[in-house]
């Protein structure tokens, strides 16, 4: 009872801290947490879930990161958590030998320590570091959770054990942060995600921008570090149909499909509109990021299957790696093939009054990067492939990520398999009006290729 009572007190305190920040940052600020607090039998797993939950609340308001820098942040955050714990995980080993340039001195690890306190300290350090575009009040929510958790976890422990544990968690966090900073390409691009020095190539059907707000978003992300599979190692498939302005050509027909599905969803207020908005994850300040949505799903699955902390940490680590590598490969292909967005084509050649179903939710409805392949679709299967490997494909699952939201259609959706869920997510971009079918098809294929590689990434002892 004490643990359950503490969790609800903590959520209320965090809600107050986050709500107070609305006076300084955003008049529409609203805390989001899962209506149902996710629970696990394993105490360390519960700690991980609680940190994942508060991260999701912060992710919504992390401006200028999604989805690429967010994917990268998740990879390093969960690398740090795994490395903090791996010495106590039977049959698993550090990634020091697998990741070039990454080092941890195991001699720094105290003989006597408490894993939960170490993990708690580690999460606080890395989340504060990698979630960099947030307000001070939101950053304080990490410190608050750390202090509240430690006050409970420290009961009946000596000062020496508490200090040893905290020092180990902070040490590992700093080693991971230092490792991340050797990726100078990523570090520089995060500071300047829309470089004015970049001008897109000109060609028929090529993506371009019409105003400075729409300039290329992370156009050089292909040079960012990957953990398992690089963009050079993934297969890069050119668009399946050639650009054409001819009525009834294959290209025209795919664009017209976007128009028809988008408009029908809007006019009929049908399930396609629910699907489009449920999986959108596009709007900062309103929704989780696409990678964040996948971690929400992962947390729900950890609770549903009541995983121990070892399986939870390895699942989160591999999910972070998969989403990071998916972002790098999909962005590499986007800026290689330079396919224009549907609304530009549709406005010019089919319907000058066309508006996407994203339009009512965001000021600038035309995403600031090329269309092919769809990043959303890539993330969908890059995550689903891991879930299938961990739990099997045919699993009854209800995604409650947006439960209780009324600003968009967030009513939970039910699935009987992860492949069904991933396919719905991948192709939700068509009725949303922001991708044509070939974008989604290729992203969906690419994500599974990446998840296959990550599933083969051996974390067991050498």
Secondary structure, 3 states (H helix, E strand, C coil): CHHHHHHHHHHHHHHHHHHHHHHCCCCCCCCCCCCCCCCCCCHHHHHHHHHHHHHHHHHCCCCCCCCHHHHHHHHHHHHHHHHHHHHHCCCECCHHHCCCCCCCCHHHCCCCCCHHHHHHHHHHHHHHHHCCCCCHHHHHHHHHHHHHHHHHHCCCCCHHHHHHHHHHHHHHHHHHHHHHHCCHHHHHHHHCCCCCCCCCCCCCCECCCCCHHHCCCCCCHHHCCCCCCCCCCCCCCCCCCCCCCCCCCHHHHHHHHHHHHHHHHHHHCCHHHHHHHHCCCCCCCCCCCHHHHHHHHHHHHHHHHCCCHHHHHHHHHHHHHHHHHHHHHHHHHHHHHCECCHHHHHHHHCCCCCCCCCHHHCCCCCCCCCCCCCHHHHHHHHHHHHHHHHHCCCCCEEECCCCCCCCCCCCCEEECCHHHHHHHHHHHHHHHCCCCHHHHHHHHHHHHHHHHHHHCCCCECC
